[in-house]
Amino acid sequence: MIFTYQKTNRFFAQISRETEELGMQELAELGAEKITQAYRGVYFTASPECLYRVNYMSRTLSRVLAPLITFRCSDTDFLYRKAQNVYWPGIFRLDNTFAVFANVSDSGIGHSQYAALCLKDAIVDQFRKKFRRRPSVEPMTPDLWINLHIHKDQATISLDTSGGSLHRRGYRKASLEAPMQETVAAAVIRMSGWDGEKPLNDPMCGGGTLLTEAMMHYCRIPAAYLRPRFGFRFLPDFNPKIWQAVRKTAEENMRPLPEGLISGSDASPHAIAAAEMNNRSLPGGDGIGLRQHRFQELPGLENSVIISNPPYGIRMGKREDMGQLIKEFGDFLKQRCTGSEAYLYFGDREMIKKIGLRPAWKRPLRSGGLDGRLVKYELY
């Protein structure tokens, strides 16, 4: 059976809302072609080499899907029969685990979880009929993810070539409450335009996600450098030699982190300990300067790029008023950061009014379901 992606070389990349343009730029840089925006993602064409490179190096995409079959579908019985047309033992083995995730909208099938269950049943029934045994479903960390998307009775069954969400970089060994998602942090770094000409500092760094993503960006460390496996190895036309060549080329392009280029601080000793542990997971990560300090005690951050995600009550699930802290931070930026640029992510947009600085620009950026804003301040 020749699958849809083999006929078209066309794939679908899932990406957070409001970062589609960044994802399209990144795809073009990685060699993808015919890039078009769609609902909750981006379509693109790619050779096997480009597909592997996108999965290994993209910093903003969530996952990349390879369409297997597409068909009209308005009920679960027909979905089950069509799923049986795919020879699943040709894709994965009995000893592999798998999971199905589904998205259903404006269709005769009205429940995503039930649609996923029907697809799962079709797969395991095919294995049971052939081998009298069935592969196991592993809902958290399966070997293979299979996606079902149905919109207006148009169904597509796809293989997740990423092997799970690409935001899970693998460096987060220690986590604090409400950390910023890695793909969002990477989007912030990219939107700032920081290129390493000026030192970068995060004076409220928490577990250090922004600092780590900045280091990976500057040092050209592939976003999936620590990822143990990818879903594209289950594609019937997977080429191990091409994959190894892509990986080798990317890693030969990595470069060291100059001393003092990236640094951060936080009032919490637990945050600094978590950031240090996370950074040690990556080559050169111990070159990020970290210290425990309240930003109010810092001497100043002049002629720098300041990128931070200040804490806020909504995301932390608390009610205390963060307005005074944000006002103090605004005073710190105004009085002790002359000649710098600040890029601050506000999950609670009301905090923008509290900081007491005039924005150069504001851009929408969602994170964890919050309709936040990335705001640039020029500190003359």
C-alpha positions as CSV (number, residue, x, y, z in Angstrom):
1,M,0.0,0.0,0.0
2,I,1.3,3.4,-1.0
3,F,0.5,6.0,1.7
4,T,-0.7,9.5,1.0
5,Y,2.5,11.2,2.2
6,Q,4.5,8.9,-0.2
7,K,2.4,10.2,-3.2
8,T,2.6,13.9,-2.2
9,N,5.7,14.3,0.0
10,R,3.4,16.5,2.0
11,F,3.3,16.7,5.8
12,F,1.4,18.6,8.5
13,A,3.2,20.4,11.3
14,Q,1.2,21.3,14.5
15,I,2.2,24.6,16.1
16,S,0.9,26.9,18.8
17,R,-1.5,29.6,17.7
18,E,0.2,32.9,16.9
19,T,3.5,31.3,16.1
20,E,2.5,30.0,12.7
21,E,4.6,32.6,10.9
22,L,7.7,31.7,12.9
23,G,7.1,28.1,12.1
24,M,6.8,28.8,8.4
25,Q,10.1,30.8,8.5
26,E,11.8,28.0,10.3
27,L,10.5,25.3,7.9
28,A,11.8,27.3,5.0
29,E,15.3,27.6,6.6
30,L,15.3,23.9,7.2
31,G,14.6,23.2,3.5
32,A,10.8,22.6,3.4
33,E,8.9,23.8,0.3
34,K,5.3,24.7,-0.6
35,I,4.6,25.9,2.9
36,T,1.0,26.9,3.6
37,Q,-0.7,27.9,6.8
38,A,-3.8,26.0,7.9
39,Y,-5.9,25.7,11.0
40,R,-3.7,24.8,14.0
41,G,-0.7,24.2,11.8
42,V,1.3,24.3,8.6
43,Y,1.4,22.1,5.5
44,F,4.7,21.6,3.8
45,T,6.5,19.3,1.3
46,A,9.8,17.7,2.2
47,S,12.2,15.0,1.1
48,P,13.1,12.3,3.7
49,E,16.3,14.2,4.5
50,C,14.3,17.4,5.1
51,L,11.7,15.6,7.2
52,Y,14.3,14.2,9.5
53,R,16.0,17.6,9.7
54,V,12.8,19.4,10.7
55,N,12.1,16.9,13.5
56,Y,15.6,17.1,14.8
57,M,16.1,20.9,14.6
58,S,12.8,22.7,14.7
59,R,12.4,24.8,17.9
60,T,8.9,26.0,17.4
61,L,6.9,23.1,16.0
62,S,5.0,20.8,18.3
63,R,4.9,17.7,16.1
64,V,5.0,16.6,12.4
65,L,2.4,14.3,11.0
66,A,2.7,12.0,7.9
67,P,-0.8,11.3,6.4
68,L,-1.3,7.6,5.7
69,I,-4.9,7.7,4.3
70,T,-7.6,10.3,3.8
71,F,-11.3,9.5,3.3
72,R,-14.8,10.8,3.8
73,C,-16.2,9.5,7.1
74,S,-19.4,10.2,9.0
75,D,-19.7,7.3,11.4
76,T,-17.5,5.0,13.5
77,D,-18.4,1.8,11.6
78,F,-17.0,3.2,8.4
79,L,-14.0,4.6,10.3
80,Y,-13.3,1.1,11.6
81,R,-13.5,-0.5,8.2
82,K,-11.3,2.1,6.5
83,A,-8.6,1.7,9.3
84,Q,-8.6,-2.0,8.5
85,N,-7.3,-1.1,5.0
86,V,-4.0,-0.1,6.5
87,Y,-1.7,-3.1,7.0
88,W,-0.5,-2.1,10.5
89,P,1.9,-5.0,11.1
90,G,3.9,-3.5,8.2
91,I,4.4,-0.3,10.3
92,F,5.1,-1.7,13.7
93,R,5.6,-5.0,15.6
94,L,3.7,-6.8,18.3
95,D,6.4,-5.8,20.8
96,N,6.0,-2.1,20.1
97,T,3.6,0.0,22.1
98,F,1.3,2.6,20.5
99,A,-1.3,5.2,21.3
100,V,-3.9,7.1,19.3
101,F,-4.9,10.7,19.7
102,A,-7.8,12.3,17.8
103,N,-9.3,15.6,17.0
104,V,-12.9,15.7,15.7
105,S,-14.9,18.8,14.8
106,D,-18.1,19.6,12.8
107,S,-18.6,15.9,11.8
108,G,-21.1,13.1,12.2
109,I,-18.7,11.6,14.7
110,G,-19.0,13.9,17.6
111,H,-16.6,12.6,20.2
112,S,-12.8,12.6,19.8
113,Q,-12.1,10.0,22.4
114,Y,-14.6,7.5,21.0
115,A,-13.2,8.0,17.5
116,A,-9.7,7.3,18.9
117,L,-11.1,4.1,20.6
118,C,-12.6,2.9,17.3
119,L,-9.3,3.4,15.5
120,K,-7.4,1.6,18.3
121,D,-9.8,-1.3,18.1
122,A,-9.3,-1.6,14.3
123,I,-5.6,-1.8,14.8
124,V,-5.5,-4.3,17.6
125,D,-8.2,-6.5,16.0
126,Q,-6.0,-6.7,12.8
127,F,-3.0,-7.8,14.9
128,R,-5.1,-10.3,16.9
129,K,-6.6,-11.8,13.7
130,K,-3.1,-12.3,12.2
131,F,-1.0,-13.3,15.3
132,R,-3.7,-14.2,17.9
133,R,-2.0,-11.5,20.0
134,R,-2.1,-7.7,20.1
135,P,0.3,-4.9,20.8
136,S,0.0,-3.0,24.0
137,V,-1.4,0.5,24.3
138,E,0.8,2.9,26.2
139,P,-0.9,6.3,26.7
140,M,2.1,8.3,28.0
141,T,5.3,7.2,26.3
142,P,4.4,4.8,23.4
143,D,6.9,3.8,20.7
144,L,4.5,5.0,18.1
145,W,1.8,7.8,18.1
146,I,-1.0,7.6,15.6
147,N,-3.2,10.6,14.9
148,L,-6.8,10.8,13.7
149,H,-8.2,14.1,12.4
150,I,-11.8,14.5,11.3
151,H,-13.2,17.8,10.2
152,K,-16.5,18.2,8.4
153,D,-16.5,14.4,7.8
154,Q,-13.1,14.5,6.1
155,A,-10.8,12.0,8.0
156,T,-7.1,11.6,7.9
157,I,-5.1,8.9,9.7
158,S,-1.5,10.0,10.2
159,L,1.7,8.7,11.8
160,D,3.4,11.1,14.2
161,T,6.9,11.3,12.8
162,S,8.1,13.2,15.9
163,G,7.3,10.5,18.3
164,G,5.4,12.8,20.7
165,S,5.4,16.5,21.3
166,L,8.7,18.2,20.3
167,H,8.4,20.6,23.2
168,R,9.8,17.8,25.4
169,R,13.4,18.5,24.7
170,G,14.7,16.2,27.4
171,Y,16.8,18.7,29.4
172,R,14.2,19.5,32.0
173,K,15.4,17.2,34.8
174,A,14.0,19.5,37.6
175,S,10.8,21.4,37.2
176,L,9.2,24.2,39.2
177,E,5.6,25.2,39.4
178,A,4.1,26.4,36.0
179,P,7.3,26.3,33.8
180,M,7.2,28.0,30.4
181,Q,6.8,25.5,27.6
182,E,10.0,25.0,25.7
183,T,8.5,25.8,22.2
184,V,7.0,29.0,23.6
185,A,10.4,30.0,25.1
186,A,12.1,29.3,21.7
187,A,9.4,31.5,20.0
188,V,10.2,34.3,22.5
189,I,14.0,34.1,21.7
190,R,13.3,34.1,18.0
191,M,10.8,37.0,18.2
192,S,13.4,39.0,20.1
193,G,15.9,38.7,17.3
194,W,18.7,38.1,19.7
195,D,21.8,37.0,17.8
196,G,24.6,37.0,20.4
197,E,26.0,40.4,19.7
198,K,24.9,41.6,23.2
199,P,24.8,39.6,26.4
200,L,21.5,38.1,27.3
201,N,20.1,38.1,30.9
202,D,17.0,36.8,32.6
203,P,16.7,38.4,36.1
204,M,13.7,36.2,37.1
205,C,14.9,33.0,35.4
206,G,13.0,30.4,37.4
207,G,14.0,27.0,36.1
208,G,15.9,28.6,33.3
209,T,13.9,27.6,30.2
210,L,14.4,30.9,28.4
211,L,18.2,30.8,29.2
212,T,18.5,27.2,28.0
213,E,16.6,27.9,24.8
214,A,18.8,30.9,24.2
215,M,21.9,28.8,24.6
216,M,20.6,26.1,22.2
217,H,19.7,28.8,19.7
218,Y,23.2,30.5,19.9
219,C,25.2,27.3,20.1
220,R,23.1,25.7,17.3
221,I,22.3,22.7,19.4
222,P,19.5,20.8,17.7
223,A,16.2,21.2,19.6
224,A,15.8,17.4,19.8
225,Y,19.5,16.7,20.6
226,L,18.5,14.7,23.7
227,R,15.5,13.0,22.2
228,P,15.9,9.2,22.4
229,R,13.7,8.2,19.5
230,F,11.6,9.6,16.6
231,G,8.4,8.3,15.1
232,F,9.7,8.6,11.5
233,R,11.7,5.4,12.1
234,F,8.4,3.6,11.7
235,L,7.7,5.0,8.2
236,P,8.0,2.2,5.7
237,D,10.5,4.2,3.6
238,F,12.7,5.3,6.6
239,N,16.3,5.5,5.5
240,P,18.8,5.1,8.5
241,K,21.8,6.3,6.5
242,I,20.1,9.6,5.5
243,W,19.0,10.1,9.1
244,Q,22.6,9.5,10.4
245,A,23.9,12.0,7.9
246,V,21.4,14.6,8.9
247,R,22.3,14.2,12.5
248,K,26.0,14.3,11.9
249,T,25.8,17.5,9.8
250,A,23.7,19.2,12.4
251,E,26.0,18.3,15.3
252,E,29.2,19.3,13.4
253,N,27.6,22.8,13.1
254,M,27.4,23.3,16.8
255,R,29.6,25.9,18.5
256,P,30.7,26.7,22.0
257,L,29.0,29.3,24.3
258,P,31.3,32.4,24.9
259,E,31.9,33.1,28.6
260,G,29.5,35.6,30.0
261,L,27.2,35.7,27.0
262,I,24.1,34.2,28.8
263,S,23.3,34.6,32.5
264,G,20.4,34.8,34.8
265,S,19.3,35.1,38.4
266,D,16.4,34.4,40.7
267,A,15.4,35.0,44.2
268,S,14.7,31.3,44.8
269,P,17.6,29.0,45.6
270,H,15.4,26.1,44.4
271,A,14.9,27.8,41.1
272,I,18.7,28.3,40.6
273,A,19.3,24.6,41.6
274,A,16.8,23.5,39.0
275,A,18.2,25.7,36.3
276,E,21.7,24.4,37.0
277,M,20.6,20.8,36.9
278,N,18.7,21.3,33.6
279,N,21.6,23.2,31.9
280,R,24.0,20.4,32.7
281,S,22.0,18.1,30.5
282,L,23.3,19.9,27.4
283,P,26.9,20.3,26.1
284,G,28.2,23.7,27.3
285,G,25.2,24.3,29.5
286,D,27.4,24.9,32.6
287,G,28.6,28.0,30.8
288,I,25.3,29.8,31.6
289,G,26.0,32.1,34.5
290,L,23.5,31.7,37.3
291,R,23.3,33.3,40.8
292,Q,20.7,33.6,43.5
293,H,19.6,37.2,43.7
294,R,16.5,39.3,43.9
295,F,16.5,41.6,40.9
296,Q,16.1,44.5,43.3
297,E,19.6,43.7,44.5
298,L,21.3,43.5,41.1
299,P,23.7,46.4,40.3
300,G,22.2,46.8,36.8
301,L,22.1,45.3,33.3
302,E,23.3,47.9,30.9
303,N,23.8,47.4,27.2
304,S,22.2,44.0,27.3
305,V,19.2,42.1,26.0
306,I,16.9,41.2,28.9
307,I,14.4,38.4,28.3
308,S,12.1,37.3,31.0
309,N,8.8,35.7,32.0
310,P,7.8,37.5,35.2
311,P,5.7,35.5,37.6
312,Y,2.0,36.2,37.6
313,G,-0.9,35.1,39.8
314,I,-3.1,33.6,37.1
315,R,-0.6,31.0,35.9
316,M,0.6,30.2,39.4
317,G,-3.0,29.5,40.5
318,K,-2.8,32.1,43.3
319,R,-4.7,35.3,44.0
320,E,-2.1,37.6,45.4
321,D,-1.6,40.8,43.6
322,M,1.6,40.8,41.6
323,G,1.2,44.4,40.6
324,Q,3.7,45.8,43.1
325,L,6.4,43.3,42.0
326,I,5.9,44.2,38.4
327,K,6.1,47.9,39.2
328,E,9.4,47.4,41.1
329,F,10.7,45.4,38.1
330,G,9.7,48.3,35.8
331,D,11.6,50.7,38.0
332,F,14.6,48.4,38.0
333,L,14.6,48.3,34.2
334,K,14.2,52.1,33.9
335,Q,16.8,53.1,36.4
336,R,19.5,50.4,36.1
337,C,19.3,48.9,32.6
338,T,20.3,51.9,30.4
339,G,21.0,51.1,26.8
340,S,19.3,47.7,27.0
341,E,16.3,46.1,25.3
342,A,13.8,44.1,27.4
343,Y,11.5,41.4,26.0
344,L,8.9,40.4,28.7
345,Y,6.3,37.8,28.4
346,F,3.1,38.6,30.3
347,G,0.6,35.7,30.7
348,D,-1.7,38.2,32.5
349,R,-2.0,41.2,30.2
350,E,-3.2,43.4,33.1
351,M,0.4,43.3,34.4
352,I,1.5,45.3,31.3
353,K,-0.3,48.3,32.8
354,K,1.6,48.0,36.1
355,I,5.2,48.1,34.8
356,G,5.2,51.8,34.0
357,L,7.1,51.6,30.7
358,R,6.1,52.5,27.2
359,P,6.1,49.4,24.9
360,A,8.0,49.5,21.6
361,W,5.6,46.8,20.5
362,K,3.3,44.0,21.8
363,R,2.7,40.7,20.1
364,P,0.2,38.0,21.0
365,L,1.6,34.7,22.2
366,R,-0.3,31.9,23.8
367,S,1.2,29.8,26.5
368,G,-0.6,27.0,28.5
369,G,-4.0,28.3,27.5
370,L,-3.3,31.9,28.5
371,D,-3.7,34.6,25.9
372,G,-0.4,36.3,26.7
373,R,1.7,39.1,25.2
374,L,5.4,39.4,24.4
375,V,6.3,43.1,24.9
376,K,9.4,44.9,23.9
377,Y,10.8,47.8,25.8
378,E,13.7,50.1,24.7
379,L,15.5,51.4,27.8
380,Y,17.2,54.6,26.9
